[in-house]
Amino acid sequence: MFEARVFVTLKKAILDPQGKAVKSGLLALGYDRVEDVRVGKYLMLTLRTTDRLEAEKEVREMCDRLLANPVIEDYTFELREVAP
């Protein structure tokens, strides 16, 4: 079995109003070293397979088809083997 940790964020060229709001809040709390904030999604998936290449292929397909909008979002993922 594999666990996939998927990170989805807006592309750099897309404005992130939620990120701007979080940055403003952090600055108001005195965290003046914060340069930028991008807000995104974090998903954890468990896949029932023993084939790493197949797991990577499926996660990539899931991201492209449902989990991320490739027009406005980027994604990365980490895959690790876990005990059943």
Residue, then its C-alpha position, 0 to 999 in steps of 0.5 A: m500500500f502507498e500513501a500519497r500526500v498531495f499539495v495543490t496551490l494556485k499558479k504564481a500568475i493567479l491572484d490569491p486573495q485568501g493568501k493576501a488576507v492571511k498575510s495581512g492578518l500575520l502582519a497585523l499580529g507582528y510577523d513582519r518578516v512574512e513576504d508572501v502567503r499562498v493558500g492551497k489544499y492538502l490531501m492524503l490518499t491511501l492506495r491499495t497497490t504494491d506497484r510504485l509506478e502504478a501508484e504514481k501514475e494513478v495519483r497524477e491522473m487523479c490530480d489532473r482529472l479531479l483534485a487540481n484544476p490544471v488551468i489555474e493550479d499546480y500540484t506536487f505529491e509525495l508517495r511513501e509505502v505504508a503497511p497494510 
